[in-house]
C-alpha cells in the first residue's frame, strides 16, 4: 500500500468541485455565473428583462393576449352559457332543421314496438280515478253522471270496478261458499277481465297455498264456459314455473307445481304435462327438486294412477334408483319412502278432488295441453286498461251471454234439487210400500208347523247340553215370537 501512488486530501476536494461544475470545469467563476443566469432565463437568453416581463404578462392572459379585458369577460360569459356561441336565430334554425328530420324519419312499425306503444298509452291514459281509491257509492255516482258510455273515462271506471270485484270474489272464495261465488263471478265480464282473473288467482294461490284445490275448482267451472281463460292461466303458470326453476326460487316453484297438480286433478291440464314436469325435475336430482316432486306426486298421484299407471310406475322406478344411489340427504330419502308407503295404500287421505269441490262433469270439462319447452306468450297486455272502440257492443254481447250462462246454472241447480227431492220421496214411498207388503204377506199358520219346529229345537238344545248352565245359555239365544214363551215352560216341565 505504501508503494502505491495515492491522492492527497486536497486533490480529492478539487475533484469534487470539478464534478459539481460539470463539463464547464475549465471556465472561470464569472463564466459560471453567466451560464446560471442564462439557464434561469431559459431559451430566451438573448432577450432583455423588459421583454421577459412582457412575456410573463402575456402568459397570464393565456392564448388570447391580443384581446382586451372586455373581450375576455364576454368570452367567459359565453362559456358559462355553454359551448354554443351561436345567436338565438341560429338556434331556432337548428331546431327547425331537427324537427324536419324527425318528420321525414321512418318509424319502425314492428309488432313489438306497437305493443309497447299500446301499453304505454294504456298506462298514461288514466281516467279520473288514476289508481286512487274511490268509495263504491262515489264511483257509482260518477259512472251515472257520465253521459257518453263509450268515453275513455267511463271505460276506465268500469275497468277499475271490474278489477276490484274480481279480486274481492277470488279472495273470499272457499269450499263452503264456492257455489254462491260462481254466479257472482259470471256476472262480471270475464272475457274483458280474463287477464285480471288469472292474475288474481295466481296471487291468491301464492299467498295461501292451502286453498289451491278451491282455486282449481273455481277455474274448472270457468273453464267450461270460457276455455280461453283456462288456457291463459295454464300458460302463465308454466311461465312462472320456468322462471322459478331457472332462478332456483323454491317457494315460487312449490306454489306453481301445486297449482298444476290440482289443475291436473280437475282435468283442466293434461296428464302428459304432469309426467313431463316430473321427468324434468328428476333428470338431475337434487334435494330440493326431489322434495318438489314428492309433493307433486302426493297431490295428484291418485288421478295419475288411474289415467297413466305406466307413467307413474316409471316415476317410482326413478325414485327407487335415487334411493339406491344414496347421494341425496337422509331427510329426502325418508320422504321418498313415505311416498312409496302412500302409493301402497292407494293414496288414501289424498283424493284427487274433494266431494264438495267436484262441481264439473267429466264430459263438460275441456283439457289443455302446453309443453314446458314451448315459447309462451303470457299476454300481459290483458292486465292493462286499453280503450275499446266497440265497448258498448261488447258489453251487450256479454250481457246476453251472461243470461244464458246463469240461466243454465239455475236450471241445473233446480234439477239437482228436484232429483234430491224425488229421491227422498221415492225412499218414503218405498218404505210405505214395503210396510204394506209386509202387512199383506202376514199369513196365519194353521198347521202349527212352526210350533212343532220350536219344540224340537228346545228339546235338542236341552238334551245336547252338558249341564244346566250351558242349557240356560243356549235357550236364551233362541228367538221366540210373541206368545211362544209358554211353550218353552211346557217343554221344561215335560
C-alpha positions in Angstrom: 0.0 0.0 0.0 2.8 2.4 0.8 4.3 1.8 -2.7 1.2 2.9 -4.5 0.6 6.4 -5.6 -2.3 7.7 -3.6 -4.1 11.1 -4.0 -3.9 13.6 -1.2 -6.9 15.1 0.6 -6.5 18.4 -1.3 -6.6 16.6 -4.7 -9.9 14.8 -3.7 -11.6 18.1 -2.8 -10.6 19.6 -6.1 -12.1 16.6 -8.0 -15.4 17.0 -6.1 -15.5 20.7 -7.1 -14.9 19.9 -10.6 -17.7 17.3 -10.6 -20.2 19.8 -9.3 -19.2 22.2 -12.0 -19.9 19.6 -14.7 -18.3 20.0 -18.1 -17.5 23.6 -17.5 -14.6 22.9 -15.2 -12.3 24.9 -17.4 -14.4 28.0 -17.2 -13.9 30.8 -14.6 -16.3 31.8 -11.9 -17.6 34.8 -13.9 -18.5 32.5 -16.8 -20.3 30.1 -14.5 -22.5 32.9 -13.1 -23.4 33.9 -16.6 -24.4 30.3 -17.5 -26.7 30.1 -14.4 -28.4 33.4 -15.4 -28.9 32.1 -18.9 -30.5 28.8 -17.5 -33.0 30.8 -15.5 -34.0 32.9 -18.5 -34.5 29.7 -20.5 -34.1 29.7 -24.2 -34.8 33.4 -24.4 -31.4 34.4 -23.0 -30.9 36.9 -25.8 -33.9 39.0 -24.6 -33.8 41.8 -22.1 -35.5 42.0 -18.7 -38.3 44.2 -20.1 -39.0 41.7 -22.9 -39.2 38.8 -20.3 -41.7 40.8 -18.1 -44.0 41.3 -21.1 -43.8 37.6 -21.9 -44.8 36.7 -18.4 -47.8 39.1 -18.5 -48.9 37.6 -21.8 -48.7 34.1 -20.2 -51.1 35.1 -17.5 -53.6 36.3 -20.1 -53.4 33.0 -21.9 -53.5 32.5 -25.6 -55.8 35.5 -26.1 -53.0 38.0 -25.3 -54.1 40.3 -28.1 -57.7 40.7 -26.7 -58.8 43.3 -24.2 -60.3 42.7 -20.8 -63.9 43.4 -22.1 -63.4 40.8 -24.8 -62.2 38.3 -22.2 -65.2 38.9 -20.0 -67.6 38.3 -22.9 -65.8 35.0 -23.7 -66.2 33.9 -20.1 -69.9 34.7 -20.1 -70.4 32.7 -23.3 -68.5 29.8 -21.7 -70.9 29.8 -18.8 -73.9 29.6 -21.1 -72.5 26.7 -23.0 -70.1 25.9 -25.7 -72.5 27.0 -28.4 -71.8 30.7 -29.1 -74.4 31.0 -31.9 -77.1 33.6 -31.7 -80.8 32.9 -31.0 -81.6 33.0 -34.7 -79.1 30.3 -35.4 -80.6 28.2 -32.5 -84.1 28.5 -33.9 -83.0 27.5 -37.4 -81.2 24.4 -35.9 -84.3 23.4 -34.1 -86.4 23.7 -37.3 -83.9 21.5 -39.2 -84.1 18.9 -36.4 -87.9 18.8 -36.4 -87.9 18.4 -40.2 -85.5 15.5 -40.0 -87.8 13.8 -37.3 -90.8 14.2 -39.6 -89.0 12.7 -42.5 -87.6 9.8 -40.4 -89.4 6.5 -40.7 -90.9 4.9 -37.5 -90.5 1.1 -37.0 -94.0 -0.4 -37.2 -93.0 -3.8 -35.9 -95.3 -5.8 -33.6 -93.1 -5.4 -30.6 -93.0 -1.6 -30.9 -96.7 -1.4 -31.5 -97.4 -3.5 -28.4 -95.0 -1.3 -26.4 -96.7 1.8 -27.6 -100.2 0.4 -26.7 -99.0 -0.5 -23.2 -97.5 3.0 -22.7 -100.7 4.6 -24.0 -102.8 2.4 -21.7 -100.6 3.4 -18.7 -100.7 7.1 -19.4 -104.3 7.4 -20.4 -105.8 7.2 -17.0 -109.3 8.3 -16.1 -110.4 10.3 -13.1 -109.5 7.6 -10.7 -105.9 7.3 -11.8 -105.2 4.4 -9.5 -106.6 6.3 -6.4 -109.1 4.6 -4.2 -112.7 5.8 -4.7 -115.6 4.6 -2.4 -118.1 2.4 -4.2 -121.0 4.8 -3.8 -118.9 7.7 -5.2 -117.8 5.6 -8.1 -121.4 4.6 -8.9 -122.4 8.2 -8.8 -119.5 9.2 -11.1 -120.5 6.5 -13.5 -124.1 7.6 -13.6 -123.1 11.2 -14.3 -121.1 10.2 -17.4 -123.3 10.8 -20.5 -121.0 9.2 -23.1 -120.8 5.5 -22.2 -118.0 4.9 -24.8 -115.7 7.6 -23.5 -112.3 6.7 -22.0 -113.2 8.0 -18.6 -116.3 5.7 -18.3 -114.3 2.7 -19.6 -111.6 3.4 -17.1 -114.2 3.5 -14.3 -115.8 0.2 -15.4 -112.3 -1.3 -15.6 -111.4 -0.4 -12.1 -114.8 -1.7 -10.8 -114.2 -4.9 -12.7 -110.7 -5.4 -11.2 -111.9 -4.7 -7.7 -114.9 -7.0 -8.0 -112.8 -9.9 -9.4 -110.2 -9.6 -6.7 -112.8 -9.5 -4.0 -114.6 -12.6 -5.2 -111.4 -14.6 -5.7 -110.1 -13.6 -2.3 -113.2 -14.6 -0.3 -113.9 -17.9 -2.1 -113.7 -21.2 -0.1 -115.1 -24.7 -0.2 -118.4 -23.8 1.5 -119.3 -20.6 -0.4 -117.9 -21.5 -3.9 -121.4 -22.4 -5.2 -122.5 -18.9 -4.3 -119.4 -17.2 -5.6 -119.6 -18.7 -9.1 -122.8 -16.9 -10.2 -121.4 -13.6 -8.9 -118.2 -14.2 -10.8 -120.1 -14.9 -14.1 -122.0 -11.7 -13.6 -118.7 -9.9 -14.2 -117.3 -9.5 -17.7 -114.7 -12.4 -17.7 -114.0 -12.0 -21.4 -112.7 -8.5 -20.8 -111.2 -9.3 -17.4 -109.7 -12.7 -18.2 -106.2 -11.3 -17.5 -107.3 -9.8 -14.2 -108.9 -13.1 -13.2 -105.8 -15.2 -14.0 -103.5 -12.7 -12.2 -105.8 -12.6 -9.1 -106.0 -16.5 -8.9 -102.2 -16.8 -9.1 -101.6 -14.1 -6.5 -104.2 -15.6 -4.1 -102.8 -19.1 -4.6 -99.3 -17.9 -3.9 -100.4 -16.1 -0.7 -102.5 -19.1 0.6 -101.4 -22.4 -1.0 -103.8 -24.3 1.3 -106.7 -23.1 -0.8 -105.2 -24.3 -4.1 -107.8 -27.0 -4.6 -110.5 -24.4 -4.2 -109.0 -22.1 -6.8 -108.6 -25.0 -9.1 -112.3 -25.9 -8.7 -113.2 -22.3 -9.4 -111.1 -22.3 -12.6 -112.6 -25.6 -13.6 -116.1 -24.1 -13.6 -115.0 -21.0 -15.5 -113.1 -23.2 -18.0 -116.3 -25.0 -19.1 -117.8 -21.7 -20.2 -114.6 -19.8 -21.3 -111.8 -22.2 -22.3 -109.5 -19.3 -23.2 -109.4 -18.4 -19.5 -108.1 -21.8 -18.6 -105.6 -21.8 -21.4 -104.3 -18.4 -20.4 -103.9 -19.4 -16.8 -102.0 -22.6 -17.7 -99.6 -20.7 -19.9 -98.9 -18.1 -17.2 -98.4 -20.8 -14.5 -95.9 -22.7 -16.8 -94.0 -19.5 -17.5 -93.9 -18.8 -13.7 -92.6 -22.4 -13.2 -89.9 -22.0 -15.9 -88.6 -18.7 -14.3 -88.6 -20.1 -10.8 -86.7 -23.2 -12.0 -84.1 -21.1 -13.7 -83.7 -18.8 -10.7 -83.7 -21.6 -8.1 -86.7 -19.9 -6.4 -88.1 -22.8 -4.3 -91.2 -21.1 -2.8 -92.4 -19.9 -6.1 -91.7 -23.3 -7.7 -93.6 -25.1 -5.0 -96.6 -22.9 -5.5 -96.6 -23.3 -9.3 -96.2 -27.1 -9.0 -99.0 -27.4 -6.5 -101.4 -25.3 -8.7 -100.6 -27.5 -11.7 -101.2 -30.7 -9.7 -104.7 -29.6 -8.7 -105.4 -28.4 -12.3 -104.5 -32.0 -13.3 -106.9 -33.3 -10.7 -109.7 -31.2 -12.2 -108.5 -32.4 -15.6 -108.0 -28.9 -16.9 -104.4 -29.8 -17.6 -103.4 -33.0 -19.5 -101.6 -35.7 -17.5 -98.7 -35.7 -20.0 -97.7 -32.2 -18.8 -97.5 -33.7 -15.2 -95.3 -36.5 -16.4 -93.1 -34.1 -18.4 -92.7 -32.0 -15.3 -91.8 -35.0 -13.2 -89.2 -36.2 -15.7 -87.6 -32.7 -16.0 -87.3 -32.3 -12.2 -85.8 -35.8 -11.8 -83.3 -35.6 -14.7 -80.6 -34.1 -12.4 -82.0 -34.9 -8.9 -81.1 -32.6 -6.0 -82.5 -32.4 -2.5 -84.9 -29.6 -3.5 -86.0 -31.0 -6.8 -86.8 -34.4 -5.3 -88.7 -32.7 -2.5 -90.8 -30.8 -5.0 -91.5 -34.0 -7.0 -92.6 -35.8 -3.8 -95.1 -33.0 -3.0 -96.4 -33.1 -6.6 -97.0 -36.8 -6.7 -98.6 -36.7 -3.3 -101.2 -34.1 -4.6 -102.0 -35.7 -8.0 -100.8 -39.3 -7.6 -104.3 -40.6 -7.2 -105.5 -39.4 -10.6 -102.2 -40.3 -12.3 -102.7 -43.9 -11.0 -106.0 -44.0 -12.9 -105.1 -42.1 -16.0 -101.5 -43.1 -16.6 -100.4 -46.0 -14.4 -97.4 -46.9 -16.6 -96.0 -43.3 -16.5 -96.4 -43.2 -12.7 -94.7 -46.6 -12.4 -91.7 -45.2 -14.4 -91.5 -42.2 -12.0 -91.5 -44.5 -9.0 -88.7 -46.6 -10.6 -86.7 -43.4 -10.9 -87.3 -42.8 -7.2 -86.1 -46.3 -6.5 -82.9 -45.6 -8.4 -82.3 -42.4 -6.5 -82.6 -44.3 -3.2 -80.1 -46.9 -4.4 -77.6 -44.2 -5.4 -77.8 -42.7 -1.9 -76.5 -39.3 -2.9 -79.3 -37.2 -1.5 -80.0 -36.2 2.1 -81.4 -38.6 4.6 -84.5 -36.4 5.1 -85.3 -36.6 1.4 -84.8 -40.4 1.4 -87.4 -40.7 4.2 -89.8 -38.5 2.1 -89.4 -41.0 -0.8 -90.0 -43.9 1.5 -93.2 -42.3 2.8 -94.3 -41.7 -0.8 -93.9 -45.5 -1.5 -96.0 -46.3 1.6 -98.7 -43.8 0.4 -98.7 -45.5 -3.0 -99.1 -48.9 -1.4 -102.1 -47.5 0.5 -103.5 -46.3 -2.9 -103.1 -42.6 -1.8 -105.6 -42.8 1.0 -106.2 -39.4 2.6 -105.2 -37.6 -0.7 -108.2 -37.8 -3.0 -108.0 -36.2 -6.4 -111.0 -34.0 -5.8 -112.9 -33.5 -2.6 -116.7 -34.2 -2.9 -117.6 -30.6 -2.1 -115.3 -29.4 -4.9 -116.5 -31.9 -7.6 -118.6 -29.3 -9.5 -118.0 -30.3 -13.1 -118.9 -33.4 -15.1 -116.1 -35.1 -16.9 -117.8 -34.8 -20.3 -118.2 -31.0 -19.8 -114.5 -30.3 -18.9 -112.1 -29.1 -21.5 -108.4 -30.2 -21.2 -105.5 -28.1 -22.3 -102.0 -29.2 -23.3 -99.0 -26.9 -23.4 -95.4 -28.2 -23.5 -92.8 -27.0 -21.0 -90.4 -26.4 -23.8 -92.7 -24.1 -25.9 -92.2 -20.4 -26.1 -95.1 -18.9 -24.1 -96.8 -15.6 -24.6 -98.4 -14.6 -21.2 -100.4 -11.8 -22.9 -99.6 -9.3 -20.1 -101.4 -6.6 -22.1 -104.7 -8.1 -21.0 -103.9 -6.9 -17.4 -103.7 -3.2 -18.5 -106.5 -0.9 -19.4 -107.0 -0.2 -23.1 -109.6 1.9 -24.9 -112.1 -0.3 -26.6 -113.8 1.3 -29.7 -116.6 -1.3 -29.6 -117.2 -1.1 -25.9 -121.0 -0.8 -25.9 -121.4 -3.6 -28.3 -119.1 -6.0 -26.4 -120.9 -5.2 -23.2 -124.3 -6.0 -24.7 -123.0 -9.3 -26.1 -121.7 -10.3 -22.7 -125.0 -9.4 -21.1 -126.8 -11.8 -23.4 -124.2 -14.5 -22.8 -124.4 -13.9 -19.0 -128.2 -14.5 -19.1 -127.7 -17.8 -20.8 -124.9 -19.0 -18.5 -126.6 -18.0 -15.3 -129.9 -19.3 -16.5 -128.4 -22.7 -17.3 -126.7 -22.9 -13.9 -130.0 -22.1 -12.1 -131.8 -24.8 -14.2 -129.1 -27.3 -13.3 -129.4 -26.5 -9.6 -133.2 -26.8 -9.8 -132.9 -30.1 -11.5 -130.5 -31.3 -8.8 -132.8 -30.2 -6.1 -135.7 -31.9 -7.8 -133.7 -35.1 -8.2 -132.8 -35.0 -4.5 -136.4 -34.3 -3.5 -137.6 -37.1 -5.9 -135.1 -39.5 -4.3 -136.4 -38.6 -0.8 -140.0 -39.1 -1.9 -139.1 -42.3 -3.7 -137.4 -43.6 -0.5 -140.5 -42.7 1.5 -142.8 -44.4 -1.0 -140.6 -47.5 -1.0 -140.7 -47.7 2.8 -144.5 -47.3 2.9 -145.0 -49.9 0.1 -142.7 -52.4 2.0 -144.8 -51.9 5.1 -148.0 -52.6 3.2 -146.4 -55.7 1.6 -145.4 -57.0 5.0 -148.9 -56.5 6.3 -150.4 -58.2 3.3 -147.8 -61.1 3.5 -148.7 -62.0 7.1 -150.2 -65.5 6.8 -151.6 -67.5 9.6 -150.0 -70.9 10.2 -153.0 -73.2 10.8 -150.9 -76.4 10.6 -148.7 -75.4 13.6 -145.5 -76.3 11.8 -143.5 -73.5 13.4 -144.7 -74.6 16.8 -143.5 -78.2 16.2 -140.1 -76.9 14.9 -139.8 -74.8 18.0 -140.4 -77.7 20.4 -137.9 -79.8 18.5 -135.3 -77.1 18.8 -135.9 -76.7 22.6 -135.7 -80.5 23.1 -132.5 -80.9 21.2 -130.9 -77.9 22.9 -131.7 -79.4 26.4 -130.5 -82.9 25.5 -127.2 -81.7 23.9 -126.2 -79.6 26.9 -123.7 -80.9 29.5 -125.1 -79.1 32.5 -127.9 -76.7 33.4 -125.7 -73.6 32.8 -125.0 -74.5 29.2 -128.6 -75.3 28.6 -129.7 -72.0 30.0 -127.3 -70.0 27.8 -128.4 -71.9 24.7 -132.1 -71.4 25.4 -131.7 -67.7 25.9 -130.3 -67.5 22.3 -133.4 -69.0 20.8 -135.5 -66.3 19.1 -139.1 -66.6 20.3 -142.0 -64.8 18.8 -144.6 -63.1 21.0 -146.8 -65.8 22.7 -144.3 -68.7 22.4 -142.8 -68.2 25.9 -145.3 -70.6 27.3 -144.1 -73.4 25.0 -140.6 -73.1 26.5 -142.0 -73.6 30.0 -144.1 -76.6 28.9 -141.1 -78.2 27.3 -139.1 -77.8 30.5 -141.8 -79.4 32.6 -142.2 -82.3 30.2 
